[in-house]
Amino acid sequence: MTPLADAPFIRLTWTDHVTGRTGHLVVDRLVRGVSSGGLRMREGCTVDEVAALARGMTVKEALHYNPEGRYIPLGGAKGGIDCDPRHPDAYGVLVRYLRAVRPYVETVWATGEDLGLTQDLVDRAAAEAGLVSSVQAVYPLLDDEAAARRRLADAFAVEVDGIGLDELAGGCGVAEAVLAVLDRAGVPYSGTRVAVQGFGTMGGATARFLTRAGLTVVAVADVKGTIANPRGLDVETLLAARDAYGTVDRAALRPRDRELPGDAWLFTDAEVLVPAAVSYAVDTVNQAGITARWIVEAANMPVLPGAEDLLAARGITVLPDVVVNSGTNAWWWWTLFGDVGPDADEAFAYLRRAMRVLIGHVLARAEADGTTPRAAAHAVAADRLPVIAERFGWYR
């Protein structure tokens, strides 16, 4: 079998005895006995979805392998709960799920926030479920556990202009992916228009970094619809007016800002689309109306494979999630293992360098192989996985 074709190490489904709702855990593979991947909560989440995300985490981890770094990539995993995170039952289901999978979190699965959940909520539920930490499976791999845990806690306490460093790290990585693509194409930042779907942790931070780099965010979509302004939105005002779920208070809109349907962001006159919310946002039907030159996947699996093929045939490049949003996961581990300290400037600089190298490598591989960036990313990961396994082993 090829390194990306073998069966998952663990694949299970749990049923909540109180509500009947289901949760899933897939550990795609282990490195040194540990895997990494977030926990999401959304209505309709399936075990097949979680398995695909876990395989994506295997690729993300491998893509950030640096033989000279303190952080050694882990295996890939993912958790998912079939429940609307806004439902009154949601928190209780989350706690009971974590109690049920507690042995895995304690030993093989380091997890954290993902779609529908914040890290604060995961931490609170994990404590109630009797866990030391949602990432405690990694602790035996650390040289100095106490120092590493202090470093990560200090990093989570850092804020930049009112937003936590943990939220900004992912957006910094996504924004740098956009900038790297523009630089490679020789397109100036000024005058480049961006539409962002989702204005929560990832989408909001991405919009801030892109705006500060000189790009113009012309559309933002949340659960209420799309907010658009062809002259550019006031991103900072919108960030200050959003709730914990990334929904913007419409009272903050300016007279020229328009309220449009929820899918209008897809068809906005923009050079770059950044889907940063839900999976499966771009399908074989709605892709026909997209005129952007690049789709940069900040969310996991937002573009369906059939849609990606059709987009590629029209000359629209999809930069894949396994590359674009990999900076979030990597920042956690860079910080915990000591490659970066609890400092925003140091973290952003490290992220930008790492993402530039990774984007350049993947796009160069795509050009050399005559394939898509997604296929190139998987090819790079497939090259690195045997090296990681040989050096560090799956189970030790």
Phi, psi and omega per residue, in radians:
M1 nan 2.630 3.036
T2 -1.356 2.804 -3.078
P3 -1.040 -0.368 -3.110
L4 -1.895 0.268 -3.115
A5 -2.000 -0.101 -3.095
D6 -1.336 2.817 -3.102
A7 -1.276 2.710 3.098
P8 -1.076 2.663 3.095
F9 -1.207 -0.744 3.112
I10 -2.379 2.386 3.046
R11 -2.534 1.981 -3.073
L12 -2.502 2.721 3.059
T13 -2.206 2.330 -3.135
W14 -1.972 2.481 3.067
T15 -2.011 2.200 -3.139
D16 -1.236 2.158 -3.095
H17 -1.242 -0.268 -3.120
V18 -1.559 -0.833 -3.023
T19 -1.898 -0.282 -3.064
G20 1.425 0.006 3.114
R21 -1.266 2.745 -3.088
T22 -1.978 2.677 3.028
G23 -2.362 2.751 -3.053
H24 -2.346 2.652 3.018
L25 -2.436 2.233 3.038
V26 -2.239 2.102 2.981
V27 -1.775 1.888 -3.049
D28 -1.224 -0.794 3.089
R29 -2.828 2.904 3.110
L30 -2.015 2.601 2.902
V31 -2.260 2.176 -3.032
R32 0.963 0.518 3.083
G33 1.446 0.122 -3.035
V34 -2.313 2.621 3.059
S35 -2.272 2.872 -3.078
S36 -2.420 2.423 3.062
G37 2.955 2.545 -3.019
G38 -1.310 3.017 3.094
L39 -2.014 2.123 3.128
R40 -1.899 2.789 3.058
M41 -2.402 2.077 3.071
R42 -2.742 2.605 3.071
E43 -1.106 2.235 3.101
G44 1.635 0.059 -3.130
C45 -1.113 2.317 -3.092
T46 -2.072 2.868 3.123
V47 -1.201 -0.552 3.099
D48 -1.166 -0.672 3.065
E49 -1.068 -0.800 -3.127
V50 -1.130 -0.675 3.115
A51 -1.104 -0.720 3.112
A52 -1.134 -0.682 3.114
L53 -1.175 -0.660 3.109
A54 -1.124 -0.714 3.076
R55 -1.104 -0.668 3.067
G56 -1.076 -0.632 3.104
M57 -1.169 -0.618 3.055
T58 -1.021 -0.753 3.135
V59 -1.164 -0.796 -3.130
K60 -1.028 -0.791 3.139
E61 -1.063 -0.799 -3.114
A62 -1.128 -0.623 -3.113
L63 -1.124 -0.455 -3.121
H64 -1.722 0.305 3.093
Y65 -1.183 2.122 3.087
N66 -2.238 1.852 -3.054
P67 -1.040 -0.282 -3.141
E68 -1.696 -0.080 -3.089
G69 -1.517 2.803 3.058
R70 -1.283 -0.633 3.129
Y71 -1.309 2.128 3.061
I72 -1.799 2.166 -3.126
P73 -0.911 2.496 3.129
L74 -1.702 -3.135 2.995
G75 -1.326 3.037 -3.129
G76 -1.782 2.500 3.111
A77 -2.692 2.971 3.069
K78 -2.829 2.600 3.017
G79 -2.138 2.660 3.124
G80 -2.666 2.457 3.133
I81 -2.143 2.272 -3.141
D82 -1.472 1.501 -3.118
C83 -2.870 2.458 3.019
D84 -1.207 2.117 -3.091
P85 -1.102 -0.256 3.108
R86 -1.568 -0.128 -3.104
H87 -1.205 2.527 3.126
P88 -1.003 -0.458 3.140
D89 -1.393 -0.213 -2.882
A90 -1.019 -0.824 -3.065
Y91 -1.146 -0.738 3.113
G92 -1.079 -0.699 3.093
V93 -1.105 -0.729 3.134
L94 -1.054 -0.812 -3.137
V95 -1.094 -0.779 -3.110
R96 -1.190 -0.610 3.059
Y97 -1.073 -0.827 -3.120
L98 -1.144 -0.593 3.041
R99 -1.115 -0.703 -3.098
A100 -1.176 -0.665 -3.090
V101 -1.726 0.193 -3.098
R102 -0.876 -0.766 3.134
P103 -1.024 -0.562 3.129
Y104 -1.316 -0.695 3.107
V105 -1.141 -0.604 -3.129
E106 -1.255 -0.432 -2.979
T107 -2.121 -0.695 -2.978
V108 -2.276 -0.223 -3.012
W109 -2.198 1.918 3.013
A110 -1.620 2.176 -3.018
T111 -2.318 3.077 -3.133
G112 -2.996 -2.844 -3.059
E113 -1.157 2.638 3.013
D114 -2.679 -2.878 -3.089
L115 -0.860 2.193 3.072
G116 1.548 -0.173 -3.101
L117 -2.309 2.482 3.023
T118 -1.726 2.791 3.128
Q119 -1.126 -0.635 3.096
D120 -1.019 -0.747 -3.129
L121 -1.188 -0.738 3.099
V122 -1.072 -0.768 -3.138
D123 -1.082 -0.756 -3.124
R124 -1.137 -0.771 -3.142
A125 -1.182 -0.659 3.120
A126 -1.088 -0.749 3.113
A127 -1.098 -0.731 3.130
E128 -1.157 -0.506 3.125
A129 -1.434 -0.017 3.087
G130 1.592 0.252 3.132
L131 -1.575 2.570 3.036
V132 -1.227 -0.750 -3.108
S133 -2.853 2.726 3.090
S134 -1.289 -0.209 3.132
V135 -2.026 0.386 -3.024
Q136 -1.184 -0.321 3.106
A137 -1.085 -0.416 -3.117
V138 -1.431 -0.381 -2.995
Y139 -0.919 -0.707 3.127
P140 -1.094 -0.291 -3.133
L141 -1.516 -0.143 -3.043
L142 -1.518 2.511 3.082
D143 -1.209 -0.687 -3.131
D144 -2.428 1.641 -3.035
E145 -1.041 -0.785 -3.078
A146 -1.081 -0.785 3.140
A147 -1.147 -0.692 -3.127
A148 -1.134 -0.741 3.137
R149 -1.172 -0.646 3.068
R150 -1.120 -0.733 -3.114
R151 -1.079 -0.763 3.138
L152 -1.193 -0.718 3.106
A153 -1.098 -0.702 3.104
D154 -1.122 -0.672 3.136
A155 -1.141 -0.684 3.137
F156 -1.224 -0.309 3.117
A157 -1.507 -0.186 -3.112
V158 -1.332 2.341 3.040
E159 -2.162 2.559 3.057
V160 -2.214 1.967 -3.122
D161 0.900 0.762 3.015
G162 1.534 -0.007 -3.137
I163 -2.137 2.381 -3.099
G164 -1.163 2.572 3.122
L165 -1.031 -0.619 3.127
D166 -1.084 -0.591 3.070
E167 -1.310 -0.684 -3.039
L168 -1.295 -0.480 -3.057
A169 -1.018 -0.824 -3.139
G170 -1.096 -0.760 3.131
G171 -1.130 -0.610 3.077
C172 -1.066 -0.763 3.127
G173 -1.128 -0.750 3.122
V174 -1.104 -0.817 -3.140
A175 -1.057 -0.700 -3.141
E176 -1.158 -0.571 3.058
A177 -1.100 -0.759 3.092
V178 -1.060 -0.843 -3.099
L179 -1.107 -0.663 3.132
A180 -1.126 -0.691 3.109
V181 -1.150 -0.749 3.115
L182 -1.101 -0.761 3.134
D183 -1.075 -0.727 -3.123
R184 -1.125 -0.572 3.134
A185 -1.548 -0.092 -3.131
G186 1.276 0.493 -3.119
V187 -1.737 2.184 -3.130
P188 -1.197 2.626 3.124
Y189 -1.177 -0.777 3.138
S190 -1.115 2.228 -3.124
G191 1.648 -0.221 3.095
T192 -1.434 2.200 -3.056
R193 -1.790 2.510 -3.062
V194 -2.300 2.432 2.978
A195 -2.067 2.319 -3.062
V196 -2.089 2.221 3.022
Q197 -1.725 2.082 -3.083
G198 1.735 2.259 -3.102
F199 -2.247 0.525 3.076
G200 -1.535 -2.463 -3.064
T201 -0.958 -0.952 -3.046
M202 -1.347 -0.875 -3.085
G203 -1.119 -0.736 -3.135
G204 -1.119 -0.802 3.134
A205 -1.136 -0.684 3.113
T206 -1.074 -0.787 3.141
A207 -1.056 -0.710 3.127
R208 -1.088 -0.871 -3.094
F209 -1.115 -0.695 -3.128
L210 -1.190 -0.704 3.111
T211 -1.102 -0.742 -3.130
R212 -1.232 -0.342 3.068
A213 -1.452 -0.154 3.088
G214 1.926 -0.031 3.083
L215 -1.398 2.899 -3.120
T216 -1.994 2.038 3.067
V217 -1.477 1.974 -3.045
V218 -1.796 -0.197 3.117
A219 -2.681 2.480 3.069
V220 -2.391 2.294 3.129
A221 -1.982 2.401 3.000
D222 -2.304 -2.934 -3.052
V223 -1.179 -0.323 -3.137
K224 -1.528 -0.250 -3.098
G225 2.444 -2.858 -3.121
T226 -1.875 2.336 3.015
I227 -1.826 2.194 -3.035
A228 -2.372 2.595 3.019
N229 -2.737 1.945 -3.088
P230 -1.075 -0.317 3.098
R231 -1.534 -0.151 3.137
G232 1.984 2.414 3.102
L233 -1.548 2.684 3.031
D234 -1.465 1.559 -3.006
V235 -1.064 -0.754 -3.102
E236 -1.093 -0.680 3.108
T237 -1.147 -0.718 3.121
L238 -1.164 -0.660 3.095
L239 -1.073 -0.718 -3.125
A240 -1.232 -0.313 -3.057
A241 -1.821 0.178 -3.117
R242 -1.659 2.733 3.082
D243 -1.663 -2.990 -3.061
A244 -1.131 -0.340 -3.141
Y245 -1.713 0.077 3.134
G246 1.473 0.283 3.114
T247 -1.581 2.239 -3.053
V248 -1.539 2.321 3.028
D249 -1.213 2.029 -3.076
R250 -1.147 -0.233 3.092
A251 -1.164 -0.311 -3.124
A252 -1.475 -0.098 -3.089
L253 -1.245 2.593 3.082
R254 -1.557 2.872 -3.073
P255 -0.970 -0.616 -3.098
R256 -1.475 -0.167 3.096
D257 -1.277 2.377 -3.102
R258 -1.946 2.552 3.022
E259 -1.776 2.139 -3.068
L260 -2.177 2.987 3.109
P261 -1.064 2.840 -3.035
G262 -1.043 -0.574 -3.099
D263 -1.625 0.079 -3.078
A264 -1.113 -0.450 3.131
W265 -1.027 -0.542 -3.138
L266 -1.093 -0.598 -2.980
F267 -1.859 0.198 3.115
T268 -1.153 2.565 3.026
D269 -1.252 1.700 -3.103
A270 -2.662 2.657 3.105
E271 -1.444 -0.480 -3.055
V272 -2.269 2.295 2.972
L273 -1.908 2.356 3.108
V274 -2.136 1.612 3.009
P275 -1.275 2.016 -3.032
A276 -2.251 0.488 -3.102
A277 -2.222 -1.571 -2.966
V278 -1.759 2.819 3.005
S279 -1.331 2.750 3.016
Y280 1.090 0.596 -3.118
A281 -1.334 -0.507 -3.105
V282 -1.961 2.034 -3.102
D283 -2.046 -3.052 -3.065
T284 -1.226 -0.298 3.132
V285 -1.556 -0.995 -3.033
N286 -1.260 -0.304 3.110
Q287 -1.058 -0.435 -3.093
A288 -1.122 -0.430 -3.132
G289 -1.602 -0.025 -3.106
I290 -1.411 2.298 3.131
T291 -2.061 -0.029 3.131
A292 -1.099 2.786 3.130
R293 -1.555 -0.525 -3.121
W294 -2.334 2.481 2.941
I295 -2.059 2.086 -3.054
V296 -1.948 1.908 -2.943
E297 -1.404 1.685 3.050
A298 -1.425 -0.540 3.054
A299 -1.445 2.948 3.050
N300 -1.519 2.223 3.060
M301 0.934 0.815 -3.138
P302 -1.367 -0.366 -3.120
V303 -1.926 2.097 3.122
L304 -1.181 2.584 -3.082
P305 -0.963 -0.747 3.120
G306 -1.102 -0.656 3.097
A307 -1.169 -0.675 3.137
E308 -1.094 -0.682 3.098
D309 -1.087 -0.760 3.141
L310 -1.177 -0.675 3.101
L311 -1.120 -0.762 3.132
A312 -1.065 -0.662 3.132
A313 -1.141 -0.419 3.106
R314 -1.672 0.132 3.089
G315 1.438 0.295 3.119
I316 -1.734 2.165 -3.068
T317 -1.612 2.285 3.027
V318 -1.810 2.049 3.046
L319 -1.585 2.085 -2.860
P320 -1.346 2.714 -3.136
D321 -1.007 -0.641 -3.077
V322 -1.096 -0.352 3.055
V323 -1.707 -0.912 -2.927
V324 -1.107 -0.834 -3.058
N325 -1.722 0.217 -3.104
S326 -1.237 -0.299 -3.120
G327 -1.137 -0.511 3.133
T328 -1.073 -0.938 3.135
N329 -1.077 -0.783 -3.096
A330 -1.087 -0.700 -3.122
W331 -1.044 -0.726 3.083
W332 -0.909 -0.918 -3.022
W333 -1.310 -0.637 3.037
W334 -0.983 -0.716 -3.121
T335 -1.251 -0.841 -3.091
L336 -1.106 -0.730 -3.094
F337 -1.449 -0.216 3.017
G338 1.735 0.252 3.047
D339 -1.256 -0.518 3.044
V340 -2.324 2.701 3.103
G341 -1.656 3.113 3.141
P342 -1.381 1.053 -3.074
D343 -2.381 2.259 -3.046
A344 -1.103 -0.827 -3.100
D345 -1.086 -0.725 3.119
E346 -1.142 -0.752 -3.138
A347 -1.109 -0.805 -3.131
F348 -1.119 -0.716 3.141
A349 -1.103 -0.751 3.136
Y350 -1.137 -0.774 3.112
L351 -1.040 -0.816 -3.101
R352 -1.097 -0.759 3.119
R353 -1.091 -0.807 -3.096
A354 -1.119 -0.744 -3.124
M355 -1.201 -0.654 3.095
R356 -1.058 -0.813 3.129
V357 -1.083 -0.799 -3.092
L358 -1.147 -0.827 3.129
I359 -1.051 -0.787 3.136
G360 -1.056 -0.736 -3.123
H361 -1.146 -0.780 -3.105
V362 -1.175 -0.768 -3.129
L363 -1.196 -0.621 3.073
A364 -1.132 -0.699 3.105
R365 -1.139 -0.695 3.117
A366 -1.079 -0.757 3.124
E367 -1.151 -0.740 -3.116
A368 -1.155 -0.663 -3.102
D369 -1.539 -0.174 -3.083
G370 1.141 0.713 -3.064
T371 -2.311 -3.012 -3.126
T372 -1.483 2.783 3.054
P373 -1.002 -0.596 3.136
R374 -1.140 -0.837 3.121
A375 -1.070 -0.659 3.128
A376 -1.154 -0.715 3.125
A377 -1.085 -0.751 3.117
H378 -1.154 -0.605 3.108
A379 -1.167 -0.722 3.103
V380 -1.095 -0.779 3.124
A381 -1.093 -0.723 3.137
A382 -1.089 -0.567 3.074
D383 -1.206 -0.613 -3.015
R384 -1.515 -0.509 -3.068
L385 -1.018 -0.785 3.110
P386 -1.110 -0.577 3.112
V387 -1.142 -0.789 3.128
I388 -1.105 -0.785 -3.118
A389 -1.106 -0.707 -3.126
E390 -1.184 -0.667 -3.086
R391 -1.352 -0.686 -2.974
F392 -2.016 -0.350 3.138
G393 1.391 2.745 3.136
W394 -1.380 -0.712 -2.887
Y395 -1.952 -0.189 -3.081
R396 -1.677 nan nan
